[in-house]
Amino acid sequence: MTLHGRGAVAALVLYLAAVCAAACGAAGKPPATAARPPQPHPAADIVVQGAVDTELQPLLAALAGRQEIQIAAWTFWRGRIAGKTVVVSRTEVGPVNASTATTLAIHTFRPRLIINQGTAGAATPDLKLFDIVVGEATVDYGAFRSAPAGAGAGVDLSRWTPMPHRLRLDGGERIAFDRFPGDPDAVAAALEIPNPRGRVMKGIIGTAFEFNREVDRLVWMNRTYGVVSEDMESAYAAGTAAGFKVPFVAIRIISDSEFHRTEFQPVAGEYGAAFVLEYVRKLKLAR
Protein backbone atom coordinates (compact mmCIF):
# COMPACT_ATOMS: atom_id res chain seq x y z
CA MET A 1 0.00 0.00 0.00
CA THR A 2 1.31 3.47 -0.83
CA LEU A 3 1.86 6.16 1.75
CA HIS A 4 -1.10 8.05 0.30
CA GLY A 5 -3.29 4.96 0.61
CA ARG A 6 -2.26 4.32 4.20
CA GLY A 7 -3.10 7.96 5.05
CA ALA A 8 -6.57 7.61 3.56
CA VAL A 9 -7.26 4.48 5.58
CA ALA A 10 -6.05 6.13 8.77
CA ALA A 11 -8.28 9.12 8.14
CA LEU A 12 -11.28 6.83 7.59
CA VAL A 13 -10.58 4.98 10.85
CA LEU A 14 -10.34 8.25 12.78
CA TYR A 15 -13.61 9.47 11.21
CA LEU A 16 -15.50 6.28 12.14
CA ALA A 17 -14.12 6.41 15.68
CA ALA A 18 -15.35 10.00 16.05
CA VAL A 19 -18.84 9.06 14.77
CA CYS A 20 -19.02 6.11 17.16
CA ALA A 21 -17.96 8.24 20.12
CA ALA A 22 -20.59 10.85 19.33
CA ALA A 23 -23.32 8.25 18.93
CA CYS A 24 -22.38 6.42 22.11
CA GLY A 25 -22.29 9.67 24.04
CA ALA A 26 -25.71 10.67 22.76
CA ALA A 27 -27.13 7.26 23.64
CA GLY A 28 -25.97 7.66 27.23
CA LYS A 29 -27.79 10.98 27.71
CA PRO A 30 -31.51 11.18 28.59
CA PRO A 31 -33.77 13.03 26.15
CA ALA A 32 -33.86 16.74 26.76
CA THR A 33 -37.64 16.57 27.25
CA ALA A 34 -37.67 13.61 29.66
CA ALA A 35 -40.17 14.20 32.49
CA ARG A 36 -38.73 14.38 35.97
CA PRO A 37 -40.41 12.29 38.66
CA PRO A 38 -42.37 14.28 41.26
CA GLN A 39 -40.26 15.37 44.19
CA PRO A 40 -41.63 14.55 47.67
CA HIS A 41 -42.96 17.45 49.72
CA PRO A 42 -43.26 17.59 53.51
CA ALA A 43 -45.85 15.09 54.71
CA ALA A 44 -49.49 16.20 54.77
CA ASP A 45 -52.18 15.36 57.30
CA ILE A 46 -55.03 15.02 54.80
CA VAL A 47 -55.52 14.81 51.04
CA VAL A 48 -59.01 15.86 49.93
CA GLN A 49 -59.96 14.83 46.42
CA GLY A 50 -62.54 16.15 44.00
CA ALA A 51 -62.92 15.39 40.31
CA VAL A 52 -63.94 18.84 39.02
CA ASP A 53 -63.65 22.48 40.04
CA THR A 54 -67.23 22.77 41.32
CA GLU A 55 -66.39 20.11 43.95
CA LEU A 56 -63.34 22.01 45.21
CA GLN A 57 -64.10 25.74 45.53
CA PRO A 58 -65.06 25.95 49.26
CA LEU A 59 -62.00 23.88 50.13
CA LEU A 60 -59.65 26.00 48.03
CA ALA A 61 -61.08 29.22 49.46
CA ALA A 62 -60.36 27.98 52.99
CA LEU A 63 -56.80 26.82 52.23
CA ALA A 64 -54.43 29.24 53.98
CA GLY A 65 -51.04 29.84 52.37
CA ARG A 66 -52.18 28.02 49.25
CA GLN A 67 -49.47 26.69 46.96
CA GLU A 68 -50.32 25.15 43.58
CA ILE A 69 -48.36 22.05 42.56
CA GLN A 70 -48.71 20.64 39.04
CA ILE A 71 -47.56 17.07 38.41
CA ALA A 72 -48.02 16.08 34.76
CA ALA A 73 -51.79 16.19 34.07
CA TRP A 74 -52.88 16.49 37.72
CA THR A 75 -53.17 19.57 39.95
CA PHE A 76 -52.71 19.80 43.72
CA TRP A 77 -53.00 22.71 46.15
CA ARG A 78 -51.23 22.60 49.50
CA GLY A 79 -52.01 24.76 52.53
CA ARG A 80 -53.44 24.80 56.04
CA ILE A 81 -56.97 24.34 57.38
CA ALA A 82 -57.67 24.48 61.13
CA GLY A 83 -54.06 23.77 62.00
CA LYS A 84 -53.80 20.77 59.66
CA THR A 85 -51.65 20.46 56.55
CA VAL A 86 -54.15 19.77 53.78
CA VAL A 87 -53.62 18.98 50.11
CA VAL A 88 -56.59 19.51 47.80
CA SER A 89 -56.37 17.27 44.72
CA ARG A 90 -58.27 17.76 41.48
CA THR A 91 -58.26 14.14 40.35
CA GLU A 92 -60.21 14.75 37.13
CA VAL A 93 -62.92 12.27 36.09
CA GLY A 94 -62.84 8.48 35.81
CA PRO A 95 -60.74 5.49 36.84
CA VAL A 96 -57.44 6.37 35.13
CA ASN A 97 -57.43 9.85 36.62
CA ALA A 98 -58.57 8.78 40.08
CA SER A 99 -56.00 5.98 40.41
CA THR A 100 -53.12 8.07 39.06
CA ALA A 101 -53.93 11.17 41.11
CA THR A 102 -54.18 9.04 44.26
CA THR A 103 -50.84 7.35 43.58
CA LEU A 104 -49.16 10.71 43.00
CA ALA A 105 -50.72 12.14 46.18
CA ILE A 106 -49.48 9.23 48.30
CA HIS A 107 -45.96 9.27 46.88
CA THR A 108 -45.60 13.06 46.93
CA PHE A 109 -47.41 14.08 50.14
CA ARG A 110 -47.56 10.87 52.24
CA PRO A 111 -50.94 11.74 53.83
CA ARG A 112 -52.35 10.25 57.01
CA LEU A 113 -55.86 10.19 55.51
CA ILE A 114 -57.40 10.47 52.04
CA ILE A 115 -60.92 11.86 51.64
CA ASN A 116 -62.52 11.33 48.26
CA GLN A 117 -65.57 13.56 47.92
CA GLY A 118 -67.92 14.95 45.30
CA THR A 119 -71.29 14.36 43.70
CA ALA A 120 -73.11 11.08 43.08
CA GLY A 121 -76.31 9.80 41.56
CA ALA A 122 -78.86 7.99 43.74
CA ALA A 123 -79.04 4.21 43.28
CA THR A 124 -82.01 3.81 45.64
CA PRO A 125 -85.34 5.68 45.80
CA ASP A 126 -84.99 6.62 49.48
CA LEU A 127 -82.04 8.93 48.82
CA LYS A 128 -83.07 12.51 48.14
CA LEU A 129 -81.30 15.45 46.56
CA PHE A 130 -78.43 16.76 48.76
CA ASP A 131 -78.41 13.75 51.09
CA ILE A 132 -74.82 12.77 51.96
CA VAL A 133 -73.50 9.21 51.94
CA VAL A 134 -70.41 8.34 54.00
CA GLY A 135 -68.79 5.24 52.55
CA GLU A 136 -68.58 2.37 55.00
CA ALA A 137 -67.19 0.75 51.83
CA THR A 138 -66.79 1.45 48.13
CA VAL A 139 -67.32 -1.07 45.35
CA ASP A 140 -66.67 -1.17 41.60
CA TYR A 141 -70.08 -2.11 40.21
CA GLY A 142 -68.62 -2.28 36.70
CA ALA A 143 -66.61 -5.38 37.69
CA PHE A 144 -68.57 -8.47 36.68
CA ARG A 145 -68.41 -11.76 34.83
CA SER A 146 -71.20 -12.85 32.50
CA ALA A 147 -72.31 -16.44 31.95
CA PRO A 148 -72.07 -17.92 28.43
CA ALA A 149 -74.91 -17.03 26.08
CA GLY A 150 -75.12 -17.69 22.36
CA ALA A 151 -75.93 -15.30 19.56
CA GLY A 152 -79.49 -14.05 19.77
CA ALA A 153 -79.79 -14.80 23.50
CA GLY A 154 -79.76 -11.10 24.30
CA VAL A 155 -78.22 -9.27 27.25
CA ASP A 156 -79.51 -10.48 30.61
CA LEU A 157 -78.23 -8.88 33.83
CA SER A 158 -79.31 -11.94 35.79
CA ARG A 159 -76.39 -13.77 34.15
CA TRP A 160 -73.88 -11.23 35.53
CA THR A 161 -72.04 -11.91 38.79
CA PRO A 162 -69.64 -9.55 40.64
CA MET A 163 -65.92 -9.99 40.13
CA PRO A 164 -63.49 -8.81 42.85
CA HIS A 165 -60.35 -6.74 42.49
CA ARG A 166 -57.19 -8.48 43.68
CA LEU A 167 -54.21 -6.83 45.36
CA ARG A 168 -50.89 -8.43 46.21
CA LEU A 169 -50.21 -6.49 49.41
CA ASP A 170 -46.49 -6.23 50.23
CA GLY A 171 -45.75 -8.79 47.52
CA GLY A 172 -47.62 -11.57 49.33
CA GLU A 173 -50.50 -13.70 48.16
CA ARG A 174 -53.22 -11.98 46.19
CA ILE A 175 -56.14 -10.81 48.30
CA ALA A 176 -59.62 -10.51 46.81
CA PHE A 177 -61.51 -7.27 47.54
CA ASP A 178 -65.17 -7.41 46.62
CA ARG A 179 -65.29 -3.93 48.17
CA PHE A 180 -62.84 -1.54 49.81
CA PRO A 181 -63.77 -0.66 53.43
CA GLY A 182 -63.66 2.92 54.62
CA ASP A 183 -61.55 3.76 57.65
CA PRO A 184 -63.89 3.15 60.64
CA ASP A 185 -62.71 6.17 62.67
CA ALA A 186 -62.97 8.49 59.66
CA VAL A 187 -66.46 7.17 58.85
CA ALA A 188 -67.66 7.63 62.45
CA ALA A 189 -66.34 11.21 62.58
CA ALA A 190 -68.07 12.15 59.31
CA LEU A 191 -71.42 10.87 60.57
CA GLU A 192 -71.23 13.45 63.37
CA ILE A 193 -71.15 16.44 60.98
CA PRO A 194 -74.56 18.05 60.36
CA ASN A 195 -75.88 18.49 56.83
CA PRO A 196 -78.17 21.54 56.65
CA ARG A 197 -79.70 20.38 53.35
CA GLY A 198 -80.44 16.72 54.01
CA ARG A 199 -79.47 13.55 55.82
CA VAL A 200 -76.05 12.11 56.56
CA MET A 201 -76.04 8.34 56.29
CA LYS A 202 -73.61 5.45 56.12
CA GLY A 203 -73.74 3.26 53.03
CA ILE A 204 -71.89 1.44 50.27
CA ILE A 205 -70.75 3.85 47.57
CA GLY A 206 -70.67 2.46 44.04
CA THR A 207 -68.23 3.45 41.32
CA ALA A 208 -67.87 2.76 37.59
CA PHE A 209 -67.02 4.79 34.52
CA GLU A 210 -70.73 4.98 33.75
CA PHE A 211 -73.66 7.39 34.02
CA ASN A 212 -76.77 5.26 34.49
CA ARG A 213 -80.25 6.64 33.81
CA GLU A 214 -82.13 3.33 33.55
CA VAL A 215 -84.03 2.70 36.77
CA ASP A 216 -83.94 -1.08 36.33
CA ARG A 217 -80.16 -0.96 35.99
CA LEU A 218 -79.92 1.11 39.19
CA VAL A 219 -82.16 -1.38 41.00
CA TRP A 220 -79.94 -4.22 39.78
CA MET A 221 -76.82 -2.39 41.00
CA ASN A 222 -78.30 -2.00 44.46
CA ARG A 223 -79.50 -5.59 44.62
CA THR A 224 -76.27 -7.11 43.24
CA TYR A 225 -73.59 -4.93 44.85
CA GLY A 226 -75.47 -3.25 47.71
CA VAL A 227 -74.61 0.24 46.44
CA VAL A 228 -76.78 3.22 47.34
CA SER A 229 -75.06 5.77 45.08
CA GLU A 230 -72.95 5.87 41.92
CA ASP A 231 -69.94 7.97 40.97
CA MET A 232 -66.86 7.62 38.74
CA GLU A 233 -63.89 7.84 41.13
CA SER A 234 -64.40 6.66 44.74
CA ALA A 235 -63.66 2.92 44.46
CA TYR A 236 -60.62 3.44 42.24
CA ALA A 237 -59.10 5.91 44.70
CA ALA A 238 -60.03 3.54 47.56
CA GLY A 239 -58.37 0.56 45.87
CA THR A 240 -55.18 2.55 45.31
CA ALA A 241 -55.17 3.69 48.94
CA ALA A 242 -55.70 0.07 50.06
CA GLY A 243 -52.66 -1.01 48.07
CA PHE A 244 -50.56 1.59 49.89
CA LYS A 245 -52.30 0.92 53.24
CA VAL A 246 -53.34 4.55 53.61
CA PRO A 247 -56.58 5.24 55.57
CA PHE A 248 -59.39 6.31 53.24
CA VAL A 249 -62.99 7.50 53.36
CA ALA A 250 -65.40 8.44 50.57
CA ILE A 251 -68.08 11.09 51.10
CA ARG A 252 -70.63 11.75 48.37
CA ILE A 253 -73.57 14.16 48.07
CA ILE A 254 -76.58 13.19 45.96
CA SER A 255 -76.79 15.47 42.93
CA ASP A 256 -79.39 13.63 40.82
CA SER A 257 -81.95 10.82 41.01
CA GLU A 258 -83.75 8.95 38.26
CA PHE A 259 -86.22 7.66 40.84
CA HIS A 260 -87.43 11.21 41.47
CA ARG A 261 -86.65 12.58 37.97
CA THR A 262 -84.18 15.03 39.45
CA GLU A 263 -81.64 16.24 36.90
CA PHE A 264 -78.00 16.76 37.83
CA GLN A 265 -77.57 19.79 40.09
CA PRO A 266 -74.04 21.27 39.79
CA VAL A 267 -74.49 23.23 43.03
CA ALA A 268 -74.44 19.91 44.90
CA GLY A 269 -70.67 19.83 44.43
CA GLU A 270 -70.33 23.10 46.33
CA TYR A 271 -72.63 21.89 49.11
CA GLY A 272 -70.73 18.62 49.44
CA ALA A 273 -67.36 20.37 49.60
CA ALA A 274 -68.69 22.73 52.29
CA PHE A 275 -69.72 19.68 54.35
CA VAL A 276 -66.26 18.13 53.91
CA LEU A 277 -64.60 21.42 54.84
CA GLU A 278 -66.46 21.38 58.17
CA TYR A 279 -65.47 17.73 58.58
CA VAL A 280 -61.78 18.55 58.02
CA ARG A 281 -61.96 21.43 60.52
CA LYS A 282 -63.40 19.23 63.25
CA LEU A 283 -61.49 16.04 62.50
CA LYS A 284 -59.06 14.92 65.19
CA LEU A 285 -56.24 12.81 63.81
CA ALA A 286 -54.52 10.35 66.11
CA ARG A 287 -50.82 11.00 66.60
VOSERO-359543 format. One record per residue (C-alpha): residue number from 0; x, z, y. Coordinates in steps of 0.02 Angstrom, whole numbers, plus 50000, padded with zeros to 5 digits. Layout:
<segus>
[NUM; [X; Z; Y]]
...
</segus>
This chain:
<segus>
[0; [50000; 50000; 50000]]
[1; [50066; 49959; 50174]]
[2; [50093; 50087; 50308]]
[3; [49945; 50015; 50403]]
[4; [49836; 50030; 50248]]
[5; [49887; 50210; 50216]]
[6; [49845; 50252; 50398]]
[7; [49671; 50178; 50381]]
[8; [49637; 50279; 50224]]
[9; [49698; 50439; 50307]]
[10; [49586; 50407; 50456]]
[11; [49436; 50380; 50342]]
[12; [49471; 50542; 50249]]
[13; [49483; 50639; 50412]]
[14; [49319; 50561; 50473]]
[15; [49225; 50607; 50314]]
[16; [49294; 50784; 50321]]
[17; [49232; 50803; 50500]]
[18; [49058; 50738; 50453]]
[19; [49049; 50858; 50306]]
[20; [49102; 51006; 50412]]
[21; [48971; 50967; 50543]]
[22; [48834; 50946; 50413]]
[23; [48881; 51105; 50321]]
[24; [48886; 51202; 50484]]
[25; [48714; 51138; 50534]]
[26; [48643; 51182; 50363]]
[27; [48701; 51361; 50383]]
[28; [48610; 51386; 50549]]
[29; [48425; 51429; 50559]]
[30; [48311; 51307; 50652]]
[31; [48307; 51338; 50837]]
[32; [48118; 51363; 50829]]
[33; [48116; 51483; 50680]]
[34; [47991; 51625; 50710]]
[35; [48063; 51799; 50719]]
[36; [47979; 51933; 50615]]
[37; [47881; 52063; 50714]]
[38; [47987; 52209; 50769]]
[39; [47919; 52384; 50727]]
[40; [47852; 52486; 50872]]
[41; [47837; 52676; 50880]]
[42; [47707; 52735; 50755]]
[43; [47525; 52739; 50810]]
[44; [47391; 52865; 50768]]
[45; [47249; 52740; 50751]]
[46; [47224; 52552; 50740]]
[47; [47049; 52497; 50793]]
[48; [47002; 52321; 50741]]
[49; [46873; 52200; 50808]]
[50; [46854; 52015; 50770]]
[51; [46803; 51951; 50942]]
[52; [46818; 52002; 51124]]
[53; [46639; 52066; 51139]]
[54; [46680; 52197; 51005]]
[55; [46833; 52260; 51101]]
[56; [46795; 52277; 51287]]
[57; [46747; 52463; 51297]]
[58; [46900; 52507; 51194]]
[59; [47018; 52402; 51300]]
[60; [46946; 52473; 51461]]
[61; [46982; 52650; 51399]]
[62; [47160; 52611; 51341]]
[63; [47278; 52699; 51462]]
[64; [47448; 52618; 51492]]
[65; [47391; 52462; 51401]]
[66; [47526; 52348; 51335]]
[67; [47484; 52179; 51257]]
[68; [47582; 52128; 51103]]
[69; [47564; 51952; 51032]]
[70; [47622; 51920; 50853]]
[71; [47599; 51738; 50804]]
[72; [47410; 51703; 50809]]
[73; [47356; 51886; 50825]]
[74; [47342; 51998; 50978]]
[75; [47364; 52186; 50990]]
[76; [47350; 52307; 51136]]
[77; [47439; 52475; 51130]]
[78; [47400; 52626; 51238]]
[79; [47328; 52802; 51240]]
[80; [47151; 52869; 51217]]
[81; [47116; 53056; 51224]]
[82; [47297; 53100; 51188]]
[83; [47310; 52983; 51039]]
[84; [47417; 52828; 51023]]
[85; [47293; 52689; 50988]]
[86; [47319; 52505; 50949]]
[87; [47170; 52390; 50975]]
[88; [47181; 52236; 50864]]
[89; [47087; 52074; 50888]]
[90; [47087; 52017; 50707]]
[91; [46989; 51856; 50737]]
[92; [46854; 51804; 50613]]
[93; [46858; 51790; 50424]]
[94; [46963; 51842; 50274]]
[95; [47128; 51757; 50318]]
[96; [47128; 51831; 50493]]
[97; [47072; 52004; 50439]]
[98; [47200; 52021; 50299]]
[99; [47344; 51953; 50403]]
[100; [47304; 52055; 50558]]
[101; [47291; 52213; 50452]]
[102; [47458; 52179; 50368]]
[103; [47542; 52150; 50536]]
[104; [47464; 52309; 50607]]
[105; [47526; 52415; 50461]]
[106; [47702; 52344; 50464]]
[107; [47720; 52347; 50653]]
[108; [47629; 52507; 50704]]
[109; [47622; 52612; 50543]]
[110; [47453; 52691; 50587]]
[111; [47382; 52850; 50513]]
[112; [47207; 52776; 50510]]
[113; [47130; 52602; 50524]]
[114; [46954; 52582; 50593]]
[115; [46874; 52413; 50566]]
[116; [46721; 52396; 50678]]
[117; [46604; 52265; 50747]]
[118; [46435; 52185; 50718]]
[119; [46344; 52154; 50554]]
[120; [46184; 52078; 50490]]
[121; [46057; 52187; 50399]]
[122; [46048; 52164; 50210]]
[123; [45899; 52282; 50190]]
[124; [45733; 52290; 50284]]
[125; [45751; 52474; 50331]]
[126; [45898; 52441; 50447]]
[127; [45846; 52407; 50626]]
[128; [45935; 52328; 50772]]
[129; [46079; 52438; 50838]]
[130; [46080; 52555; 50688]]
[131; [46259; 52598; 50638]]
[132; [46325; 52597; 50460]]
[133; [46479; 52700; 50417]]
[134; [46560; 52628; 50262]]
[135; [46571; 52750; 50118]]
[136; [46640; 52592; 50038]]
[137; [46660; 52406; 50073]]
[138; [46634; 52267; 49946]]
[139; [46666; 52080; 49941]]
[140; [46496; 52011; 49895]]
[141; [46569; 51835; 49886]]
[142; [46669; 51884; 49731]]
[143; [46572; 51834; 49576]]
[144; [46580; 51741; 49412]]
[145; [46440; 51625; 49358]]
[146; [46384; 51597; 49178]]
[147; [46397; 51421; 49104]]
[148; [46254; 51304; 49148]]
[149; [46244; 51118; 49116]]
[150; [46204; 50978; 49235]]
[151; [46026; 50988; 49298]]
[152; [46010; 51175; 49260]]
[153; [46012; 51215; 49445]]
[154; [46089; 51363; 49536]]
[155; [46024; 51531; 49476]]
[156; [46088; 51692; 49556]]
[157; [46034; 51790; 49403]]
[158; [46180; 51708; 49312]]
[159; [46306; 51776; 49439]]
[160; [46398; 51939; 49404]]
[161; [46518; 52032; 49522]]
[162; [46704; 52007; 49500]]
[163; [46825; 52142; 49560]]
[164; [46982; 52124; 49663]]
[165; [47141; 52184; 49576]]
[166; [47290; 52268; 49659]]
[167; [47456; 52311; 49579]]
[168; [47489; 52471; 49675]]
[169; [47675; 52511; 49688]]
[170; [47712; 52376; 49561]]
[171; [47619; 52466; 49422]]
[172; [47475; 52408; 49315]]
[173; [47339; 52309; 49401]]
[174; [47193; 52415; 49459]]
[175; [47019; 52341; 49475]]
[176; [46925; 52377; 49636]]
[177; [46742; 52331; 49629]]
[178; [46736; 52408; 49804]]
[179; [46858; 52491; 49923]]
[180; [46812; 52672; 49967]]
[181; [46817; 52731; 50146]]
[182; [46922; 52882; 50188]]
[183; [46806; 53032; 50158]]
[184; [46864; 53134; 50309]]
[185; [46852; 52983; 50425]]
[186; [46677; 52943; 50359]]
[187; [46617; 53122; 50381]]
[188; [46683; 53129; 50560]]
[189; [46596; 52966; 50607]]
[190; [46429; 53029; 50543]]
[191; [46438; 53169; 50672]]
[192; [46442; 53049; 50822]]
[193; [46272; 53018; 50902]]
[194; [46206; 52841; 50924]]
[195; [46092; 52833; 51077]]
[196; [46015; 52668; 51019]]
[197; [45978; 52701; 50836]]
[198; [46026; 52791; 50678]]
[199; [46198; 52828; 50606]]
[200; [46198; 52815; 50417]]
[201; [46319; 52806; 50272]]
[202; [46313; 52651; 50163]]
[203; [46405; 52513; 50072]]
[204; [46463; 52379; 50193]]
[205; [46466; 52202; 50123]]
[206; [46588; 52066; 50172]]
[207; [46606; 51880; 50138]]
[208; [46649; 51726; 50239]]
[209; [46464; 51687; 50249]]
[210; [46317; 51701; 50369]]
[211; [46161; 51724; 50263]]
[212; [45987; 51691; 50332]]
[213; [45894; 51678; 50167]]
[214; [45798; 51839; 50135]]
[215; [45803; 51816; 49946]]
[216; [45992; 51799; 49952]]
[217; [46004; 51960; 50056]]
[218; [45892; 52050; 49931]]
[219; [46003; 51989; 49789]]
[220; [46159; 52050; 49880]]
[221; [46085; 52223; 49900]]
[222; [46025; 52231; 49720]]
[223; [46186; 52162; 49645]]
[224; [46320; 52243; 49753]]
[225; [46227; 52386; 49837]]
[226; [46269; 52322; 50012]]
[227; [46161; 52367; 50161]]
[228; [46247; 52254; 50289]]
[229; [46352; 52096; 50293]]
[230; [46503; 52048; 50398]]
[231; [46657; 51937; 50381]]
[232; [46806; 52057; 50392]]
[233; [46780; 52237; 50333]]
[234; [46817; 52223; 50146]]
[235; [46969; 52112; 50172]]
[236; [47045; 52235; 50295]]
[237; [46999; 52378; 50177]]
[238; [47081; 52294; 50028]]
[239; [47241; 52266; 50127]]
[240; [47242; 52447; 50185]]
[241; [47215; 52503; 50004]]
[242; [47367; 52403; 49950]]
[243; [47472; 52494; 50079]]
[244; [47385; 52662; 50046]]
[245; [47333; 52681; 50228]]
[246; [47171; 52778; 50262]]
[247; [47030; 52662; 50315]]
[248; [46850; 52668; 50375]]
[249; [46730; 52528; 50422]]
[250; [46596; 52555; 50554]]
[251; [46468; 52419; 50587]]
[252; [46322; 52404; 50708]]
[253; [46171; 52298; 50660]]
[254; [46161; 52146; 50773]]
[255; [46030; 52041; 50682]]
[256; [45902; 52051; 50541]]
[257; [45813; 51913; 50448]]
[258; [45689; 52042; 50383]]
[259; [45629; 52073; 50561]]
[260; [45668; 51899; 50629]]
[261; [45791; 51973; 50751]]
[262; [45918; 51845; 50812]]
[263; [46100; 51891; 50838]]
[264; [46121; 52004; 50990]]
[265; [46298; 51989; 51063]]
[266; [46275; 52152; 51162]]
[267; [46278; 52245; 50996]]
[268; [46467; 52221; 50992]]
[269; [46484; 52317; 51155]]
[270; [46368; 52456; 51094]]
[271; [46463; 52472; 50931]]
[272; [46632; 52480; 51019]]
[273; [46565; 52615; 51137]]
[274; [46514; 52717; 50984]]
[275; [46687; 52695; 50906]]
[276; [46770; 52742; 51071]]
[277; [46677; 52908; 51069]]
[278; [46727; 52929; 50887]]
[279; [46911; 52901; 50928]]
[280; [46902; 53026; 51072]]
[281; [46830; 53162; 50962]]
[282; [46926; 53125; 50802]]
[283; [47047; 53259; 50746]]
[284; [47188; 53191; 50640]]
[285; [47274; 53306; 50517]]
[286; [47459; 53330; 50550]]
</segus>
